[in-house]
């Protein structure tokens, strides 16, 4: 069974940057859609960004213009570069994969329900 492991979270001040990584135990070619999600205390899990096997990306409103999702299939690794971080970005960040490809075409608000494999998450805390 595929396993995912995130890393790179931490504490930064507003305006700072963090780079998250997610290593998959199987080839990322197997998954037709990979994504980053986040969940803050008391809030629902939301999609941050997704990328399909053709490299097409989509971003949630909060990530647009500040975050960049990418992947390295040779290393089975998914990345999320985050810049200009805001306190509102504080959350647990999860990477996830799914094989149907639907996760990359549905409305991002519904995407979390499509993804089937999740990592344990990495905490990002942004202070003002």
TORPA-4810 file (N, C-alpha, C, O; in nm, 3 decimals):
<nodes>
NODE_1_0.084_-0.119_0.000_0.000_0.000_0.000_0.088_0.125_0.000_0.188_0.133_0.072_X
NODE_2_0.049_0.221_-0.082_0.127_0.342_-0.092_0.130_0.417_0.040_0.029_0.426_0.110_X
NODE_3_0.246_0.471_0.073_0.260_0.553_0.192_0.323_0.686_0.153_0.405_0.693_0.061_X
NODE_4_0.283_0.790_0.223_0.333_0.924_0.198_0.390_0.981_0.327_0.339_0.954_0.436_X
NODE_5_0.497_1.059_0.315_0.557_1.120_0.433_0.597_1.263_0.400_0.680_1.287_0.312_X
NODE_6_0.535_1.357_0.471_0.566_1.498_0.452_0.681_1.542_0.542_0.707_1.481_0.646_X
NODE_7_0.749_1.647_0.500_0.852_1.710_0.582_0.865_1.855_0.540_0.813_1.896_0.436_X
NODE_8_0.935_1.932_0.623_0.963_2.071_0.587_0.881_2.173_0.661_0.904_2.293_0.646_X
NODE_9_0.785_2.128_0.742_0.707_2.224_0.819_0.791_2.290_0.927_0.904_2.249_0.953_X
NODE_10_0.735_2.392_0.989_0.806_2.460_1.096_0.737_2.589_1.132_0.623_2.612_1.094_X
NODE_11_0.808_2.672_1.206_0.756_2.801_1.250_0.833_2.913_1.183_0.956_2.914_1.182_X
NODE_12_0.760_3.006_1.126_0.822_3.120_1.060_0.742_3.245_1.092_0.628_3.237_1.137_X
NODE_13_0.802_3.358_1.070_0.733_3.485_1.086_0.661_3.521_0.956_0.697_3.475_0.848_X
NODE_14_0.561_3.603_0.969_0.487_3.648_0.853_0.582_3.708_0.749_0.675_3.782_0.783_X
NODE_15_0.557_3.674_0.625_0.645_3.717_0.517_0.754_3.618_0.483_0.822_3.633_0.382_X
NODE_16_0.770_3.518_0.566_0.874_3.418_0.544_0.832_3.311_0.446_0.723_3.316_0.388_X
NODE_17_0.921_3.214_0.427_0.899_3.108_0.329_0.927_2.971_0.392_1.007_2.959_0.485_X
NODE_18_0.861_2.872_0.338_0.888_2.733_0.374_0.874_2.647_0.251_0.796_2.677_0.161_X
NODE_19_0.950_2.539_0.247_0.940_2.443_0.138_0.904_2.307_0.194_0.980_2.249_0.272_X
NODE_20_0.789_2.257_0.155_0.744_2.127_0.201_0.777_2.020_0.098_0.778_2.045_-0.022_X
NODE_21_0.805_1.901_0.148_0.830_1.787_0.060_0.742_1.671_0.103_0.702_1.661_0.219_X
NODE_22_0.712_1.585_0.010_0.633_1.466_0.038_0.690_1.352_-0.045_0.686_1.355_-0.168_X
NODE_23_0.743_1.252_0.023_0.801_1.137_-0.045_0.700_1.023_-0.047_0.642_0.988_0.056_X
NODE_24_0.680_0.967_-0.165_0.586_0.855_-0.180_0.663_0.724_-0.186_0.775_0.718_-0.236_X
NODE_25_0.601_0.619_-0.133_0.667_0.488_-0.131_0.657_0.416_-0.265_0.727_0.317_-0.288_X
NODE_26_0.571_0.465_-0.353_0.560_0.409_-0.487_0.579_0.520_-0.588_0.576_0.638_-0.552_X
NODE_27_0.597_0.484_-0.713_0.620_0.584_-0.816_0.504_0.683_-0.824_0.388_0.644_-0.820_X
NODE_28_0.539_0.810_-0.834_0.435_0.912_-0.848_0.366_0.904_-0.983_0.262_0.967_-1.004_X
NODE_29_0.422_0.828_-1.075_0.355_0.807_-1.203_0.224_0.730_-1.184_0.132_0.744_-1.264_X
NODE_30_0.217_0.651_-1.079_0.099_0.569_-1.055_-0.023_0.655_-1.024_-0.135_0.621_-1.060_X
NODE_31_0.001_0.766_-0.956_-0.108_0.854_-0.918_-0.133_0.956_-1.027_-0.040_1.025_-1.069_X
NODE_32_-0.256_0.967_-1.073_-0.288_1.064_-1.176_-0.308_1.205_-1.122_-0.312_1.302_-1.198_X
NODE_33_-0.319_1.214_-0.993_-0.334_1.345_-0.932_-0.270_1.344_-0.794_-0.293_1.253_-0.715_X
NODE_34_-0.191_1.444_-0.767_-0.128_1.461_-0.636_-0.162_1.600_-0.586_-0.181_1.693_-0.664_X
NODE_35_-0.168_1.614_-0.456_-0.207_1.745_-0.405_-0.157_1.774_-0.266_-0.114_1.685_-0.192_X
NODE_36_-0.162_1.899_-0.232_-0.136_1.948_-0.097_-0.266_2.004_-0.041_-0.341_2.074_-0.109_X
NODE_37_-0.290_1.971_0.083_-0.410_2.016_0.154_-0.368_2.069_0.290_-0.257_2.042_0.337_X
NODE_38_-0.456_2.143_0.352_-0.425_2.190_0.487_-0.552_2.193_0.570_-0.664_2.202_0.519_X
NODE_39_-0.531_2.185_0.701_-0.644_2.189_0.793_-0.601_2.263_0.918_-0.509_2.223_0.988_X
NODE_40_-0.670_2.372_0.944_-0.647_2.449_1.066_-0.745_2.401_1.174_-0.850_2.346_1.141_X
NODE_41_-0.711_2.419_1.300_-0.800_2.376_1.408_-0.940_2.434_1.392_-0.957_2.554_1.374_X
NODE_42_-1.040_2.348_1.400_-1.178_2.392_1.391_-1.228_2.419_1.250_-1.341_2.463_1.232_X
NODE_43_-1.144_2.394_1.152_-1.183_2.419_1.014_-1.177_2.291_0.933_-1.112_2.194_0.972_X
NODE_44_-1.246_2.291_0.819_-1.242_2.177_0.731_-1.111_2.171_0.653_-1.043_2.272_0.634_X
NODE_45_-1.077_2.051_0.611_-0.958_2.036_0.527_-0.984_2.101_0.391_-1.089_2.082_0.331_X
NODE_46_-0.887_2.178_0.344_-0.904_2.248_0.217_-0.787_2.219_0.124_-0.675_2.193_0.167_X
NODE_47_-0.817_2.223_-0.004_-0.714_2.201_-0.105_-0.629_2.326_-0.120_-0.680_2.437_-0.132_X
NODE_48_-0.499_2.306_-0.119_-0.403_2.414_-0.142_-0.363_2.418_-0.289_-0.367_2.523_-0.353_X
NODE_49_-0.323_2.303_-0.341_-0.280_2.294_-0.480_-0.279_2.149_-0.524_-0.257_2.058_-0.444_X
NODE_50_-0.304_2.127_-0.652_-0.299_1.993_-0.708_-0.220_1.996_-0.838_-0.209_2.099_-0.904_X
NODE_51_-0.165_1.880_-0.874_-0.091_1.867_-1.000_-0.123_1.732_-1.060_-0.127_1.630_-0.990_X
NODE_52_-0.145_1.731_-1.193_-0.176_1.603_-1.256_-0.052_1.545_-1.324_0.057_1.601_-1.313_X
NODE_53_-0.069_1.433_-1.392_0.045_1.366_-1.452_0.104_1.441_-1.570_0.216_1.412_-1.613_X
NODE_54_0.031_1.536_-1.623_0.084_1.618_-1.731_0.150_1.746_-1.679_0.196_1.829_-1.756_X
NODE_55_0.152_1.758_-1.548_0.213_1.875_-1.488_0.122_1.996_-1.476_0.166_2.104_-1.438_X
NODE_56_-0.003_1.978_-1.509_-0.097_2.089_-1.497_-0.130_2.110_-1.349_-0.153_2.015_-1.275_X
NODE_57_-0.130_2.235_-1.310_-0.150_2.271_-1.170_-0.275_2.357_-1.151_-0.317_2.431_-1.240_X
NODE_58_-0.332_2.344_-1.033_-0.442_2.430_-0.992_-0.420_2.468_-0.849_-0.367_2.390_-0.770_X
NODE_59_-0.460_2.590_-0.815_-0.435_2.642_-0.681_-0.564_2.692_-0.617_-0.654_2.744_-0.683_X
NODE_60_-0.570_2.673_-0.487_-0.677_2.733_-0.411_-0.656_2.884_-0.405_-0.546_2.934_-0.428_X
NODE_61_-0.763_2.957_-0.376_-0.756_3.103_-0.376_-0.647_3.155_-0.282_-0.578_3.251_-0.314_X
NODE_62_-0.633_3.091_-0.168_-0.537_3.140_-0.069_-0.392_3.117_-0.113_-0.301_3.184_-0.066_X
NODE_63_-0.372_3.022_-0.202_-0.236_2.987_-0.244_-0.194_3.058_-0.372_-0.075_3.071_-0.400_X
NODE_64_-0.290_3.101_-0.447_-0.261_3.161_-0.578_-0.162_3.276_-0.567_-0.182_3.371_-0.491_X
NODE_65_-0.054_3.265_-0.644_0.044_3.372_-0.648_0.151_3.365_-0.539_0.251_3.437_-0.546_X
NODE_66_0.130_3.279_-0.439_0.228_3.270_-0.330_0.290_3.131_-0.318_0.405_3.118_-0.277_X
NODE_67_0.216_3.029_-0.354_0.263_2.890_-0.341_0.285_2.830_-0.479_0.220_2.868_-0.576_X
NODE_68_0.379_2.735_-0.485_0.405_2.664_-0.610_0.414_2.515_-0.581_0.493_2.471_-0.497_X
NODE_69_0.333_2.437_-0.652_0.337_2.292_-0.639_0.419_2.236_-0.754_0.410_2.284_-0.867_X
NODE_70_0.499_2.135_-0.724_0.578_2.071_-0.828_0.606_1.927_-0.784_0.581_1.891_-0.669_X
NODE_71_0.656_1.848_-0.877_0.689_1.711_-0.842_0.811_1.666_-0.918_0.842_1.716_-1.026_X
NODE_72_0.880_1.570_-0.860_0.995_1.508_-0.923_0.965_1.358_-0.929_0.983_1.286_-0.830_X
NODE_73_0.920_1.314_-1.045_0.882_1.174_-1.056_1.000_1.079_-1.036_0.982_0.967_-0.988_X
NODE_74_1.117_1.122_-1.072_1.235_1.037_-1.056_1.264_1.010_-0.908_1.320_0.907_-0.873_X
NODE_75_1.223_1.103_-0.823_1.247_1.089_-0.679_1.119_1.058_-0.603_1.119_1.053_-0.480_X
NODE_76_1.009_1.037_-0.677_0.880_1.009_-0.613_0.846_1.114_-0.507_0.799_1.080_-0.399_X
NODE_77_0.870_1.239_-0.540_0.856_1.345_-0.441_0.768_1.457_-0.494_0.778_1.499_-0.609_X
NODE_78_0.682_1.504_-0.407_0.596_1.619_-0.434_0.644_1.734_-0.347_0.683_1.715_-0.232_X
NODE_79_0.642_1.855_-0.404_0.691_1.973_-0.332_0.583_2.081_-0.323_0.491_2.087_-0.404_X
NODE_80_0.598_2.164_-0.222_0.516_2.284_-0.213_0.606_2.397_-0.163_0.650_2.396_-0.048_X
NODE_81_0.632_2.492_-0.250_0.709_2.609_-0.212_0.610_2.716_-0.168_0.518_2.752_-0.241_X
NODE_82_0.632_2.766_-0.048_0.540_2.865_0.008_0.617_2.993_0.038_0.717_2.990_0.110_X
NODE_83_0.572_3.102_-0.016_0.635_3.231_0.007_0.534_3.330_0.063_0.413_3.309_0.057_X
NODE_84_0.587_3.439_0.118_0.502_3.544_0.173_0.394_3.486_0.265_0.276_3.518_0.252_X
NODE_85_0.436_3.403_0.355_0.342_3.335_0.443_0.272_3.433_0.537_0.329_3.533_0.580_X
NODE_86_0.148_3.400_0.566_0.064_3.483_0.653_0.017_3.400_0.772_0.012_3.277_0.763_X
NODE_87_-0.016_3.465_0.883_-0.066_3.388_0.998_-0.184_3.298_0.961_-0.202_3.192_1.021_X
NODE_88_-0.263_3.340_0.864_-0.378_3.259_0.821_-0.337_3.129_0.753_-0.420_3.041_0.732_X
NODE_89_-0.210_3.115_0.719_-0.159_2.992_0.658_-0.126_2.886_0.763_-0.094_2.772_0.728_X
NODE_90_-0.135_2.922_0.889_-0.106_2.827_0.996_-0.204_2.710_0.990_-0.326_2.729_0.995_X
NODE_91_-0.150_2.589_0.980_-0.233_2.470_0.966_-0.144_2.347_0.961_-0.021_2.357_0.951_X
NODE_92_-0.206_2.230_0.969_-0.138_2.107_0.938_-0.149_2.088_0.787_-0.258_2.097_0.731_X
NODE_93_-0.038_2.062_0.723_-0.034_2.044_0.579_-0.016_1.896_0.546_0.070_1.828_0.601_X
NODE_94_-0.100_1.850_0.454_-0.098_1.709_0.414_-0.074_1.696_0.264_-0.124_1.776_0.185_X
NODE_95_0.001_1.595_0.226_0.004_1.560_0.085_-0.087_1.439_0.065_-0.110_1.361_0.158_X
NODE_96_-0.137_1.426_-0.056_-0.230_1.318_-0.085_-0.222_1.282_-0.233_-0.182_1.363_-0.317_X
NODE_97_-0.260_1.159_-0.263_-0.261_1.112_-0.401_-0.391_1.039_-0.430_-0.457_0.988_-0.340_X
NODE_98_-0.425_1.034_-0.557_-0.536_0.951_-0.599_-0.514_0.911_-0.744_-0.448_0.984_-0.819_X
NODE_99_-0.568_0.799_-0.785_-0.531_0.740_-0.914_-0.629_0.768_-1.026_-0.595_0.747_-1.143_X
NODE_100_-0.747_0.815_-0.995_-0.845_0.832_-1.101_-0.820_0.957_-1.185_-0.859_0.963_-1.301_X
NODE_101_-0.755_1.057_-1.124_-0.738_1.184_-1.194_-0.848_1.284_-1.164_-0.833_1.403_-1.193_X
NODE_102_-0.957_1.238_-1.107_-1.070_1.328_-1.078_-1.032_1.439_-0.982_-1.084_1.550_-0.991_X
NODE_103_-0.941_1.409_-0.892_-0.902_1.509_-0.793_-0.843_1.634_-0.854_-0.841_1.739_-0.791_X
NODE_104_-0.796_1.623_-0.978_-0.736_1.737_-1.044_-0.832_1.811_-1.134_-0.795_1.913_-1.194_X
NODE_105_-0.955_1.762_-1.146_-1.051_1.830_-1.235_-1.176_1.878_-1.163_-1.245_1.967_-1.213_X
NODE_106_-1.204_1.822_-1.047_-1.323_1.866_-0.976_-1.299_2.001_-0.911_-1.185_2.047_-0.902_X
NODE_107_-1.406_2.064_-0.866_-1.392_2.187_-0.788_-1.301_2.158_-0.670_-1.316_2.056_-0.602_X
NODE_108_-1.208_2.248_-0.645_-1.112_2.222_-0.539_-1.178_2.210_-0.402_-1.123_2.146_-0.311_X
NODE_109_-1.295_2.269_-0.386_-1.365_2.256_-0.258_-1.408_2.112_-0.232_-1.425_2.072_-0.117_X
NODE_110_-1.426_2.034_-0.338_-1.467_1.895_-0.321_-1.351_1.798_-0.334_-1.367_1.679_-0.307_X
NODE_111_-1.235_1.847_-0.374_-1.121_1.759_-0.399_-1.081_1.672_-0.280_-1.046_1.556_-0.300_X
NODE_112_-1.085_1.724_-0.156_-1.042_1.637_-0.044_-1.116_1.503_-0.039_-1.060_1.403_0.005_X
NODE_113_-1.241_1.501_-0.085_-1.318_1.376_-0.079_-1.271_1.274_-0.182_-1.300_1.155_-0.169_X
NODE_114_-1.199_1.320_-0.284_-1.157_1.233_-0.392_-1.028_1.159_-0.357_-1.009_1.044_-0.398_X
NODE_115_-0.944_1.223_-0.283_-0.811_1.167_-0.257_-0.819_1.053_-0.156_-0.889_1.060_-0.055_X
NODE_116_-0.744_0.948_-0.187_-0.756_0.825_-0.110_-0.637_0.793_-0.022_-0.651_0.719_0.076_X
NODE_117_-0.521_0.847_-0.053_-0.401_0.818_0.024_-0.346_0.948_0.081_-0.327_1.045_0.008_X
NODE_118_-0.322_0.948_0.211_-0.282_1.069_0.281_-0.158_1.044_0.365_-0.138_0.936_0.420_X
NODE_119_-0.075_1.147_0.373_0.036_1.142_0.467_-0.011_1.185_0.605_-0.124_1.230_0.621_X
NODE_120_0.076_1.172_0.706_0.039_1.208_0.843_0.037_1.359_0.867_-0.020_1.404_0.966_X
NODE_121_0.097_1.437_0.777_0.093_1.581_0.789_0.219_1.641_0.849_0.294_1.574_0.919_X
NODE_122_0.240_1.769_0.821_0.350_1.846_0.879_0.295_1.983_0.917_0.223_2.047_0.840_X
NODE_123_0.329_2.027_1.038_0.271_2.150_1.092_0.344_2.273_1.040_0.467_2.278_1.038_X
NODE_124_0.268_2.371_0.997_0.320_2.501_0.958_0.258_2.605_1.049_0.135_2.614_1.060_X
NODE_125_0.342_2.684_1.114_0.295_2.789_1.204_0.357_2.921_1.162_0.480_2.933_1.152_X
NODE_126_0.273_3.019_1.137_0.320_3.150_1.094_0.279_3.252_1.199_0.161_3.267_1.231_X
NODE_127_0.377_3.322_1.253_0.350_3.421_1.356_0.355_3.561_1.296_0.427_3.587_1.200_X
NODE_128_0.277_3.649_1.357_0.270_3.787_1.306_0.377_3.873_1.368_0.387_3.992_1.337_X
</nodes>
